[in-house]
Structures are given as C-alpha cells and as structure tokens.
Amino acid sequence: MAATAKTPQLPPHAYFLVSAVFHYLGPAFAVLLFSRVEVLGVAWLRIASAAAIFAVWRRPWRLALRMSRQQWTTLLALGTSLGVMNACFYLAISRLPLGTVGAIEFLGPIAVAAAGARTLRNFAALALAVGGVYVLTDIRIAGELTGFLFAFANCALFILYIVLGHRIARDGGAAGIDRLSIAMLVALVVITPIGFAGADPALSNPLLLGAGIGVGVCSSVIPYVMDQLAMARLSRATFALMLALLPAIAVAIGAVMLHQLLSPIELAGVTLVILGVAVHRDPGSAQA
C-alpha cells in the first residue's frame, strides 16, 4: 500500500513527457546502428531486450495463469501490434527523416480524436493535421513510396497500441505494466521469424549488442512503462491530444542526433500537424 500511494504524486503529464522524449530518442540511436545491423535485426534487438528486461523485472508468468480469455485476447492483439508496429516504424525511419515519420505517426490519433467530437472546431483540427501530412508526403512521395507505406502502416498500428494500451491500464499502472510484460513476450514471438537473422552481427559483437539493448531500454521499456502510468490516469482523448508533442520532439531529436534538418516546407507540414492538435478541443473536458 505504501508503495502504490507514492505513484500518483507525479502528474500524468510528467510521465507522458518522459515517454515522448524516449519515444524518438531510442529510434535515433537505432538509426545509427543501421549501418552495421539490418533494419529488422535492430527491431528484433529492441523487442528482445525489452522482453527480457520485463520478464526479469515483472515475472509475468505469475499473472499469466490467472488471466481470463478476454484478457489473453487483448494481450495477444497488443503484442502482435507491438511487434509489427516496431518493424514498420524501423523500416520507415530507414527511408524517411525521423521528423516526417513522427508527423505521419501522429495523424491517426488526431483523426480519431477529431472524428469522435463532431464540432466545427475539431473538423478544422483534422483538416490542419491532414494538410500537414499531405505537405510532408506530397513533396517526397516520388522517391520514397515504400517508406511512406511503412510509415502509414505504423500510424495505423499506433492507434491500436493506444486503444489496447488504455484497456490494460484500467486497473492501474502496476497491473498494466505486468500485462505489458506479457504483450512484449508475444511481440518477441511475432518479430523473431523476420528479425532474428538480421540481428546476427550484433549477437557476436558485445558493442553492437550493448547498443541494441540500449535501444530496447530507450525505445520500449521506458516509454511503454511511462505510457501505462499516464494512461492509467488520463482519458484516451486527453492522451491522444497530448500526442501533439510527438512530431515536434521527433523533429528536434532528428535534428540534434541525426542532423536531419527539415526544409522550410517540411517544417511547415509538421507545424500544421501540431496546430491541428492545438485547435482540437476534448468535448469531455470543461476546463481545457
């Protein structure tokens, strides 16, 4: 009881901010690994290291025997979406700037949020977000079609992650983290057939293996745990609204870590996406 009483002292927005930073800080390190390890191999290292950490930390097998069929269905769906989402994300950022992929990733949540609240203000928010993503994709679509296909697939799976992540967070942050640890093991099973062989160079190189584990900690352990702690206390609409930070953080990290400076028109596209969320108003919130 004493331990759980301390958790609510931090505002949920603080958890979200930490998650948002690490959401793209980890992939920035992953991009640096692409020259030595295949893209899907890096994705496998990320999920495998995170699954191992969660298994040692949370010991999910204790919970697995007590779960209902409905809970198992949710975790199997979440784990599958996490495995495929991470693969699509890495395949996208190996072809496109991190800031561009971040803006496309955010289109899904803002579309769901805007469509759920049928007001003129929120339709305007959706139009701004769609316009921003169109600017980003239209100027690069000729040479990077495959990259955009992976980016939009990642966007769709990111929506599924938010929906299912909120579902497992209902009973509180600690319970959600325990269930997340099972989902990560499922994700490992899903990605192993397509990613394990590509990770081979890192398995015999301690430096590359350590970097891969670092990517897993930064990309999956820290942000997913922070998401659970935030989701346990934020509505789905509010959480989606706060995702406005993601495109801006992706651009900032891409510029600092990878020297991926966007052109003025690309930066305008990202700005339109962020403005779309700023204009959006959660109808369930009287204050905001």
PEFEN-V117381 format. One record per residue. N is the residue number from 0. RES is the residue in one letter. SS is DSSP state (hx for helix, st for strand, lp for the rest). PHI is phi in whole degrees, -180 to 180 (* if undefined). PSI is psi as a letter, one per 20 degrees, with the letter a starting at -180 (* if undefined). Layout:
# PEFEN-V117381
{{N RES SS PHI PSI} {N RES SS PHI PSI}}
This chain:
# PEFEN-V117381
{{0 M lp * g} {1 A hx -63 h} {2 A hx -69 g} {3 T hx -73 h} {4 A hx -67 h} {5 K hx -80 h} {6 T hx -59 g} {7 P lp -70 i} {8 Q lp -65 h} {9 L lp -82 p} {10 P lp -65 q} {11 P hx -60 h} {12 H hx -64 h} {13 A hx -67 g} {14 Y hx -61 g} {15 F hx -64 g} {16 L hx -63 g} {17 V hx -61 g} {18 S hx -60 g} {19 A hx -63 g} {20 V hx -65 g} {21 F hx -73 h} {22 H hx -55 h} {23 Y hx -113 i} {24 L hx -67 g} {25 G hx -60 g} {26 P hx -60 h} {27 A hx -62 g} {28 F hx -67 h} {29 A hx -62 h} {30 V hx -58 h} {31 L hx -69 h} {32 L hx -85 i} {33 F lp -60 h} {34 S lp -74 i} {35 R lp -115 h} {36 V lp -130 q} {37 E lp -59 q} {38 V hx -56 g} {39 L hx -69 h} {40 G hx -67 h} {41 V hx -65 g} {42 A hx -60 g} {43 W hx -65 g} {44 L hx -60 g} {45 R hx -61 g} {46 I hx -73 g} {47 A hx -63 g} {48 S hx -67 g} {49 A hx -66 g} {50 A hx -62 g} {51 A hx -66 g} {52 I hx -64 g} {53 F hx -63 h} {54 A hx -64 g} {55 V hx -68 h} {56 W hx -75 g} {57 R hx -102 i} {58 R lp 46 m} {59 P lp -66 i} {60 W hx -62 h} {61 R hx -67 h} {62 L hx -82 h} {63 A hx -57 h} {64 L lp -72 i} {65 R lp -102 j} {66 M lp -85 q} {67 S lp -80 r} {68 R hx -62 h} {69 Q hx -64 g} {70 Q hx -65 g} {71 W hx -63 g} {72 T hx -61 g} {73 T hx -62 g} {74 L hx -71 h} {75 L hx -65 g} {76 A hx -67 g} {77 L hx -65 g} {78 G hx -63 g} {79 T hx -63 g} {80 S hx -66 h} {81 L hx -64 g} {82 G hx -63 g} {83 V hx -72 h} {84 M hx -61 g} {85 N hx -64 h} {86 A hx -63 g} {87 C hx -63 h} {88 F hx -62 g} {89 Y hx -69 h} {90 L hx -65 h} {91 A hx -74 g} {92 I hx -74 i} {93 S lp -79 i} {94 R lp -119 h} {95 L lp -128 q} {96 P lp -60 q} {97 L hx -59 h} {98 G hx -64 h} {99 T hx -66 g} {100 V hx -63 h} {101 G hx -63 g} {102 A hx -68 g} {103 I hx -65 g} {104 E hx -57 h} {105 F hx -79 i} {106 L hx -59 g} {107 G hx -59 g} {108 P hx -58 g} {109 I hx -71 h} {110 A hx -65 g} {111 V hx -64 g} {112 A hx -64 g} {113 A hx -71 g} {114 A hx -68 h} {115 G hx -75 i} {116 A lp -123 o} {117 R lp -86 m} {118 T lp -125 q} {119 L hx -60 h} {120 R hx -60 g} {121 N hx -78 h} {122 F hx -67 h} {123 A hx -65 h} {124 A hx -61 g} {125 L hx -63 g} {126 A hx -62 g} {127 L hx -63 g} {128 A hx -65 g} {129 V hx -64 g} {130 G hx -61 g} {131 G hx -63 g} {132 V hx -68 h} {133 Y hx -63 g} {134 V hx -60 g} {135 L hx -65 g} {136 T hx -81 h} {137 D hx -64 h} {138 I lp -81 i} {139 R lp -127 j} {140 I lp -64 h} {141 A lp -60 g} {142 G lp -101 i} {143 E lp -131 k} {144 L hx -57 g} {145 T hx -61 g} {146 G hx -60 g} {147 F hx -70 h} {148 L hx -62 g} {149 F hx -66 h} {150 A hx -65 g} {151 F hx -74 h} {152 A hx -64 g} {153 N hx -61 h} {154 C hx -60 g} {155 A hx -64 g} {156 L hx -72 h} {157 F hx -66 h} {158 I hx -61 g} {159 L hx -62 h} {160 Y hx -61 g} {161 I hx -64 g} {162 V hx -63 g} {163 L hx -72 h} {164 G hx -62 g} {165 H hx -65 h} {166 R hx -65 g} {167 I hx -82 i} {168 A lp -88 i} {169 R lp -59 h} {170 D lp -90 j} {171 G lp 112 r} {172 G hx -59 g} {173 A hx -64 g} {174 A hx -64 h} {175 G hx -64 h} {176 I hx -66 h} {177 D hx -61 g} {178 R hx -71 h} {179 L hx -60 h} {180 S hx -63 h} {181 I hx -69 g} {182 A hx -60 h} {183 M hx -68 h} {184 L hx -67 h} {185 V hx -63 g} {186 A hx -59 h} {187 L hx -64 g} {188 V hx -62 g} {189 V hx -67 g} {190 I hx -88 i} {191 T hx -58 g} {192 P hx -61 h} {193 I hx -104 i} {194 G hx -118 h} {195 F lp -62 g} {196 A hx -60 h} {197 G hx -69 i} {198 A hx -86 i} {199 D hx -54 g} {200 P hx -58 h} {201 A hx -79 h} {202 L hx -69 h} {203 S lp -108 j} {204 N lp -127 o} {205 P hx -55 h} {206 L hx -67 g} {207 L hx -67 h} {208 L hx -64 g} {209 G hx -62 h} {210 A hx -65 g} {211 G hx -64 g} {212 I hx -65 h} {213 G hx -61 h} {214 V hx -63 g} {215 G hx -62 g} {216 V hx -65 g} {217 C hx -72 h} {218 S hx -94 h} {219 S hx -120 g} {220 V hx -71 g} {221 I hx -65 g} {222 P hx -66 h} {223 Y hx -70 h} {224 V hx -66 g} {225 M hx -62 h} {226 D hx -60 g} {227 Q hx -63 g} {228 L hx -66 h} {229 A hx -76 g} {230 M hx -61 h} {231 A lp -64 i} {232 R lp -125 j} {233 L lp -120 q} {234 S lp -69 r} {235 R hx -60 g} {236 A hx -65 g} {237 T hx -67 g} {238 F hx -61 g} {239 A hx -62 h} {240 L hx -63 g} {241 M hx -69 i} {242 L lp -65 i} {243 A hx -56 h} {244 L hx -68 h} {245 L hx -62 g} {246 P hx -60 g} {247 A hx -65 g} {248 I hx -68 h} {249 A hx -62 g} {250 V hx -64 g} {251 A hx -63 g} {252 I hx -70 h} {253 G hx -61 h} {254 A hx -72 g} {255 V hx -75 g} {256 M hx -85 h} {257 L hx -115 i} {258 H lp 58 k} {259 Q lp -94 m} {260 L lp -80 p} {261 L lp -78 q} {262 S lp -71 r} {263 P hx -55 h} {264 I hx -73 h} {265 E hx -67 g} {266 L hx -63 h} {267 A hx -64 h} {268 G hx -63 g} {269 V hx -62 g} {270 T hx -62 h} {271 L hx -62 h} {272 V hx -62 g} {273 I hx -65 g} {274 L hx -62 h} {275 G hx -58 h} {276 V hx -76 h} {277 A hx -64 h} {278 V hx -75 h} {279 H lp -60 q} {280 R lp -127 p} {281 D lp -71 o} {282 P lp -66 i} {283 G lp -84 i} {284 S lp -113 o} {285 A lp -80 h} {286 Q lp -83 g} {287 A lp -67 *}}
